[in-house]
Amino acid sequence: MDPVTPQPADTEPRPDRRGRTGLVGLVRAVPIRWRILSIAALNSLVVLVLVSLIWSGARVLRTAWDDVRQVRESDKILALLESETGRLQNLIHRYINQPSPDLFAEILLLREAVLGTLTNRASTDPMLSGSVEELERATERFLGGFGDLRALQTTIKSTYENQVQAPARDIAALFAVIGGATGQRDALILPPLGRAREAFTAMLVAANSYYLSLSQQAAEEAQQNTETIERTIPVMSSLADNDLQKMALEKLKLRTTALRDGLQELTDQLAKRSDLLRNSIDASQAATIAAIDALSVKMRQREQKAQETFDRTLTGISRKVLSIALIFLGIIMTAGIIIALSIRLPLQQILSSMHAITSGNYDRRVAGTEAKDEIGAMARAVEVFRENAIDKRKAENDLRESKEKAESALLELKTAQQNLIDAERLAALGSLVAGVAHEVNNPIGISLTVASSFTRRATTFEAELKGDTPLRRSQLDEFVRSTRDAAQQLVGNLQRAAELIQSFKQVAVDRSHAERRQFNLHEATDQIVASLKPVLKRAPIQLDIDVPESLVIDGYPGAYGQILTNLFLNAANHAFTDGRAGTITITARPRGNDDVEIIFADDGAGMTPDVQRQAFDPFFTTRRNEGGTGLGLHIVYNLVTQQLGGRMMLESRLGQGTTFRIIMPKTATGGTASAAPPIDGNLQWPTRTISSS
């Protein structure tokens, strides 16, 4: 790359910068931490002033709000009193019209509720306490009128029963006596007797109607019918033909007079009840409502006044807060600009020196090394970096010479390595290396592409850094983001390559790190299946296990776990593709005295004869485009035959499932370096029963 021509440094500040530079020089006498703390102190002062202002206003607002809230609470009490008194008035009217014990009990309960509201709530309310006595007096008059009204109602009832109904019963009996004493059907007394009886019946109906409904028309009708009976009695007396009739007519005259007087007495008492109901009950209730309305008006006025105070105080606080905030904002912005210049201008000088260093101009000294603040320390550090860069350039020249010698030695080493490969003529090694290369090529190629792209981005960033245009923060952020993405891709692909290489290493089954011990085959199988539960949740696969609890193996539980895991994942990925449901069966049985037979079977897609012949070959897979490595069954075969000292057979039919049959000794005979044959890619695979599709 051609070196960038170094830009000459400004040796003399322009006239328009001299005043600013002098002010910045004064500020630089203060350490950066104290400059930043001064901004924080100004902010803290603003916060304290605003908090004190808001606190003083909050007390006024709280007082006004308390008044508003108290007014609303008082309104609730007044509304409750108004509702209770209105309901009590309605109950009294209902009781007067239709007296009943239930209504009377409800009136008494509501009376106690009204008195309780006055005594317990209104008397303790600070806004109603001065008016409670007036409300209590109006309520007492209201409730006292009910007592008088109830006493009068008792009198009315007695009058109706004794002075109206009792004479009416006697009159009915006398009519029966007169009618019974008439011996002839054509007696002259019968027509007036019939008219009297009709008038009597109409009188009873009118009297009852008047008593129940207070109908004035019914009262007049009752009086008219009573007068009709009185006018008929002399006529009947003149037509009486025996002493019994005459005596009954005399008594009828007396009882009719008593009935008339009783009706008049009942009329007077009902009129008095109406006056008492109107003057004592309704008027008192109206007075109570008027008092409540007057208090409500006062509450509204007080609430309005408190609301005005609340709004006025809130407006004043807002204006003061805005004014103080603007003043301090100007102060803080001015101080911030000055402090920012005291940091930015020296940093620009250091950046200019760094550009010169990165462009290869190591002869220019760094400006500002004499300053006493932190940026001065940075300038001195950059100066040390410049001196180190000079030494590094010298070391690079020496390193270049060493690199040329190393490359020459590497070429010779590669030549020797190729000769060694040709001499050994290991076909299996070539096969394995080809498989590894094929699998590792993809992540390594991606990593190489990402690294190349990252190199170009770094070169572009270096050019931007060396350019005349100051480097923007967005450019730096973009470079950091692209660097982080490239690093993540490199790490992911290199981890993939490492996993492939690690899987390749597992082909040899490193038995030196395996732990040999006695283990229960049933318990080990359950533990392994438990670790595979997440795979079962993702696929509709049913797992049936039939392993006796008495089978104890002296061997390698880790190898057994890897065998089952690989077989299960192989079945899940190949036998039950596209979410296909199925069943996997794991059974184990003793085989003679020394061996154990383990059968792993599925009812999945099965294998073709060609696939069966290559099933245990390393790096053979039917799903390479979907991330398969082709090492799963190969690792299983090596673990069974080498580490466990057993043998393995495969049976499969396309569309009817696959069965792996493993026969291994109860005491593993493998597991040592001397017992395992070398892995050379030419392993003798077991005889397999292959079923045609």
C-alpha angles and dihedrals in degrees: 000000000000112000116248114246107251116243117231115249122241106257097179125039116233117253092252090057099048096086092045092047091051092051090046089051090056092049092048088064085075117072115251093244090058091047090053091044089053090059089048090049091052090049090048090050090052090050092049093048092047092045092051091048093047091045093054091047092044091061091055091045091048091052092049092045091049088054091050092048092047091050090053091049090050090049089054090053092048091048090050091050091048092049094047095047092047091050090047090053091052091048091051091052090049091048092051091051097040112014114204136159091239092056091046091050090048090050091052092049092048090047090056090046091054092048090046092052090051094045103038106029111019094044092052095045108102093216097046101036092091093053100041094095092058091048091047092052092050090046093048090052088049094050093040090054088057090057092052090044092052091051090050089048089056090052091048091051091050091048092049093050099041104031102032111023096036094053088043091057091048091049091051090051092048091050088054091050092050092048092047093050091056106095102182126063092219097049114145093231094064099078095053089041090055092050090050092050092050090050089048092052092048089047092055092049092048093045093051091046091050092049093051102037105020089230109173091205090057090051092052091046091052091051092047093051090047089053089048090056091049092051091049095052095073090049092051091046090057091050097045112120101190140040094247091060092047093049091048090049091053091053090044089056092052095046091046089054090048090049091051091050090047092052090050091049090049090050092052093047093048089050089051090050091052091050091048091048091049099042103034105029107027095034093048091047090049089050090051091050090047090052090048091049091050090051090048090055090052090048091052091051092049092046091050091050092049090047091052090050089049093051094043093050092046091051092049092049091049092052094047093046091050093049095048092044092053093048094049091041089059091048093047093046092051092048091044093053092050093047091045090053090049088058103033099050095053089044089054089054091051090046090052090052091048090051089053091050094048090049090055098256099133095159096077114091121224115257123228099033090131094062116110099215130088093272088056088056088051090051090052089049090052088050089054088048089053091052090047089050089056089053090044092054089055090047091049091058089053090045092052091058090048090049092055090052091048092050090052090051091047091054090053090048092052090050090052091047092052091049090051092051091050091048096051093047093200106173091182092054089054091050093050093045090050090052093049092045091051093051097040094044095077099055091037090050091049090048090051091050092049091047091050091049090047090051091053091048091050090050090050091048091049089053090050089048092052094044126103093246112089113249111256123221090237089059090050091047091049090050091048091047094048089045091052092048092049091048092050091050092047092049093047095048094042089050088052090051090047091051090051092049090047090051089050089052089052089062088076090051101224099225096179091083097043118112115224120205143131114276138172109249093211094053093044091051092050091050092050092047090050089057089053095055093103090060090049090054092056096048131043093241122144117211122208118188126190110173120146115238093225098065111110120182128198100209145072116324091186091059091047090050092051090049093054093042094052093045091049095048090045090054093045092050100040111019098044105036126165094024094302114170122231149133132265117200125199116188132169130191135172112257107204118314100305109033139064125208117212120189121196109187136169134183094220135118097308128208136277118236091255092053091047092054091055100033095108096039114114116256093009112135138151093210103052093135089057096054101274117152101192094228102103100087092034090058090047091052093049092048092050099044101035112026098031096032094229139118133243134210133191128210122178142155123194110258093005103076139254133271126200113196116197122188114186135161120259086233109048113235096191131065102095130097093241094050097056121076117226118271104242101152093255099090118160103244118213122258109270130200105231119195118202120236 
